[in-house]
Amino acid sequence: MVALSELIPPEAIRLDVAAPDWRAAVRAAGDLLVADGTSTDAYTDEMIQNVVDNGPYIVIAPGFAFAHARPSPAVRRTGMSWVRLAEPVEFGHDANDPVDLVVALAALDSAAHTDAMAALARLLADPEQHDRLQSAATPAALHALLRAHDGVEEPAAAPGPASAASATGRTGTEQHKILTVCGNGVGTSLFLKNTLEQVLGRWGWDRQVSVEATDTISAKGKASEAVAILTSREIARTLGDVGIPVKVVQDFTSTDEVDHVLRDTYDV
């Protein structure tokens, strides 16, 4: 397991950065990845092009953009950076603009950083922790908060309604699959996957419903294996009709919103 504080070292954190627009904000986060040897300038360009090509789907929660692109030769190792902006900027997202925090991910693959993604999702979904992160005076102080959070386990919660089998009328031995989808399959889709798995765990459905994070191209081929797709509004438009319900989630850190979407998916 790779801890969040290991993927985001103090030198990959910058606070109160001045950025005139979203491109400059993403570039600031990319420059930190370049400076610590995680990726090259070409990867920063790829992160920016990802938004140009797919829209502002990387703005996955109010005020928060998760910048990334596909694994490529421009990535030397898996790592992340953290940029808190002096003034928020607009990415063009209908619900979650303006953005004052950009976290960038450069990944060799989708395997090494899944635990860190889950930790980041829980961290940003906690209002008290969010306020502490916003008020951290130095990169060292913010990194200390990340280190402290690495040792925190998510508390157990009450189970949700009945079971997946009773909600659908199918047998308890049949496992369902839900796809979480983004442009690249290693960034925001994994973020949403982690939040959905938290909700499934609370409901007691985690053995009956599996979650797979994937990209837009692969999702069209895998749709026949799944009961639903959860994604952003921008990616939902890109997917179009894939033969199964495509559910839009605005805040990828919100277990409450994902809970509501899951209830709507299973009509419970």
C-alpha positions in Angstrom: 0.0 0.0 0.0 1.4 3.4 -1.0 0.3 6.1 1.4 -1.0 9.5 0.3 1.8 11.3 2.1 4.3 9.2 0.2 2.8 10.1 -3.2 2.6 13.8 -2.2 6.0 14.8 -0.6 6.4 18.3 0.9 8.4 19.4 -2.2 5.3 18.6 -4.3 3.1 21.0 -2.4 2.7 24.7 -3.2 0.3 27.0 -1.4 -1.3 30.3 -2.5 -0.1 30.0 -6.1 -1.2 32.8 -8.5 -2.7 31.4 -11.7 -4.6 33.6 -14.2 -6.6 30.7 -15.7 -7.2 26.9 -15.5 -4.3 26.1 -17.9 -1.9 28.0 -15.6 -3.3 26.2 -12.6 -2.8 22.7 -14.2 0.7 23.7 -15.4 1.7 24.8 -11.9 0.7 21.3 -10.6 2.5 19.7 -13.5 5.7 21.7 -12.9 5.9 20.2 -9.4 5.7 16.7 -10.9 8.5 17.6 -13.3 10.6 19.2 -10.5 10.6 16.0 -8.4 11.3 13.7 -11.3 7.8 12.2 -11.5 7.1 13.2 -15.1 8.2 15.4 -17.9 6.8 18.6 -19.4 5.2 16.5 -22.0 2.9 15.0 -19.4 1.8 18.4 -18.2 0.9 19.2 -21.8 -1.1 15.9 -21.9 -3.0 16.9 -18.7 -4.0 20.2 -20.3 -5.0 18.5 -23.6 -7.1 16.1 -21.6 -9.3 19.0 -20.5 -9.4 20.5 -24.0 -10.5 17.1 -25.5 -12.9 15.9 -22.8 -14.1 19.1 -21.0 -13.8 20.0 -17.3 -14.8 16.6 -16.0 -11.6 16.7 -13.8 -13.4 19.2 -11.6 -14.9 16.4 -9.5 -16.0 18.3 -6.4 -16.7 21.9 -5.5 -13.5 23.8 -5.8 -11.4 20.8 -6.5 -9.8 19.7 -9.8 -8.0 16.3 -10.2 -5.6 16.8 -13.1 -4.3 13.7 -14.9 -3.8 12.1 -18.3 -3.3 8.6 -19.5 -0.1 6.6 -18.5 2.5 7.5 -21.1 6.3 7.5 -21.6 6.2 11.0 -20.1 5.5 9.5 -16.7 8.7 8.2 -14.9 7.1 7.0 -11.7 3.7 7.3 -10.0 3.3 10.5 -8.0 1.1 13.4 -7.1 1.3 17.2 -6.5 -0.9 19.6 -4.6 -1.5 23.2 -5.6 -3.6 25.6 -3.5 -4.5 28.7 -5.5 -4.3 32.2 -4.2 -7.5 33.0 -6.1 -10.0 30.5 -7.6 -10.2 30.0 -11.3 -12.9 28.9 -13.6 -12.6 25.5 -15.5 -16.0 25.8 -17.1 -17.7 23.2 -14.9 -21.5 23.8 -14.4 -21.6 22.8 -10.7 -18.2 22.7 -9.2 -16.5 26.0 -10.3 -14.5 27.9 -9.3 -11.5 25.9 -8.4 -9.0 26.7 -5.6 -7.3 23.3 -5.3 -5.6 21.3 -8.0 -4.2 17.9 -7.3 -2.3 16.3 -10.2 -1.6 12.6 -10.7 1.0 11.0 -12.9 0.5 7.2 -12.9 2.4 4.4 -14.4 -0.7 2.2 -14.1 -4.0 2.1 -12.1 -2.7 -0.3 -9.5 -0.2 1.4 -7.3 -2.2 4.4 -6.1 -5.7 3.1 -5.4 -5.3 3.2 -1.6 -4.0 6.7 -1.7 -6.9 7.7 -3.9 -9.3 6.4 -1.3 -7.5 8.3 1.4 -7.7 11.5 -0.6 -11.4 11.0 -1.2 -12.1 10.6 2.5 -9.9 13.5 3.3 -11.6 16.0 1.0 -15.1 14.8 2.0 -14.4 15.7 5.6 -15.4 19.3 6.2 -13.2 19.7 9.3 -10.1 18.2 7.5 -10.9 20.4 4.4 -10.8 23.5 6.6 -7.5 22.5 8.1 -6.0 21.9 4.7 -7.2 25.3 3.5 -5.7 27.0 6.5 -2.3 25.2 6.5 0.4 27.9 6.5 3.2 25.9 5.0 3.8 22.9 2.8 5.3 21.1 5.8 2.1 21.8 7.8 -0.1 20.5 5.1 2.1 17.4 4.6 1.8 16.7 8.3 -2.0 16.7 7.9 -1.7 14.2 5.1 0.6 12.0 7.2 -1.8 12.1 10.1 -4.7 11.1 7.8 -2.8 8.2 6.4 -3.3 6.3 9.7 -7.1 7.0 9.9 -9.4 4.2 9.0 -13.0 5.0 7.8 -15.5 4.3 10.6 -18.1 1.6 10.0 -21.6 2.8 9.2 -25.0 1.3 9.3 -25.9 -1.0 6.4 -28.2 0.2 3.7 -31.4 -1.3 2.4 -31.7 -5.1 2.4 -29.4 -6.6 -0.3 -28.6 -6.2 -4.0 -30.4 -9.5 -4.6 -33.7 -8.4 -2.9 -33.6 -5.0 -4.6 -33.4 -6.6 -8.1 -35.2 -9.9 -7.6 -32.1 -11.8 -8.6 -30.3 -14.6 -6.7 -27.7 -13.7 -4.1 -25.1 -15.7 -5.9 -25.1 -13.4 -9.0 -22.6 -10.5 -8.7 -23.4 -7.2 -10.4 -20.9 -4.8 -11.9 -21.0 -1.0 -12.0 -18.5 0.9 -14.2 -17.0 4.2 -13.1 -15.8 6.0 -16.2 -13.4 8.9 -17.1 -11.4 9.9 -20.1 -8.4 7.9 -19.1 -9.4 5.2 -16.6 -6.7 6.0 -14.0 -7.8 9.3 -12.4 -11.3 10.5 -11.7 -12.9 7.1 -12.4 -10.8 5.6 -9.7 -11.8 8.5 -7.4 -15.4 7.8 -8.0 -14.8 4.0 -7.7 -13.4 4.5 -4.2 -16.4 6.6 -3.1 -18.9 4.1 -4.5 -17.1 1.3 -2.8 -17.4 3.1 0.5 -21.1 3.3 0.0 -21.4 -0.3 -1.0 -19.4 -1.3 2.1 -21.8 0.6 4.3 -24.8 -1.0 2.7 -23.3 -4.5 3.0 -23.4 -4.9 -0.8 -19.7 -5.0 -1.5 -19.7 -8.8 -2.0 -22.6 -8.6 -4.5 -21.7 -5.5 -6.5 -18.2 -5.0 -7.9 -16.9 -1.7 -9.3 -14.5 -1.3 -12.2 -12.9 2.0 -13.2 -12.3 2.3 -16.9 -12.0 4.8 -19.7 -14.6 6.0 -22.3 -13.4 3.8 -25.1 -13.3 0.6 -23.0 -16.6 1.4 -21.3 -18.5 1.1 -24.5 -17.2 -2.5 -24.9 -17.8 -3.4 -21.2 -21.2 -1.9 -20.9 -23.0 -5.2 -21.6 -21.3 -6.7 -18.5 -22.6 -4.0 -16.2 -25.9 -2.9 -14.7 -25.0 0.9 -14.8 -22.3 3.4 -15.4 -21.5 6.3 -13.0 -19.6 9.2 -14.4 -19.4 13.0 -14.9 -21.9 14.9 -17.0 -19.2 15.6 -19.6 -18.2 12.0 -20.0 -21.9 10.9 -20.0 -22.3 13.1 -23.1 -19.3 11.5 -24.7 -20.5 8.0 -24.0 -24.0 8.6 -25.4 -26.4 5.5 -25.4 -24.5 2.4 -24.3 -27.5 0.3 -23.6 -27.4 0.6 -19.8 -28.3 3.5 -17.4 -25.6 6.2 -17.3 -25.8 8.0 -14.0 -24.2 11.5 -13.5 -22.4 12.3 -10.2 -21.4 15.9 -9.6 -19.4 15.6 -6.4 -17.1 12.5 -6.6 -16.2 13.0 -2.9 -19.8 12.9 -1.6 -20.9 9.6 -0.3 -24.4 11.1 0.2 -24.7 11.9 -3.5 -23.4 8.5 -4.5 -25.7 6.9 -2.0 -28.6 8.7 -3.7 -27.5 7.7 -7.2 -27.1 4.0 -6.1 -30.6 4.0 -4.6 -31.9 5.4 -7.9 -30.0 2.8 -9.9 -31.5 -0.1 -7.9 -34.9 1.7 -7.2 -34.6 1.2 -3.5 
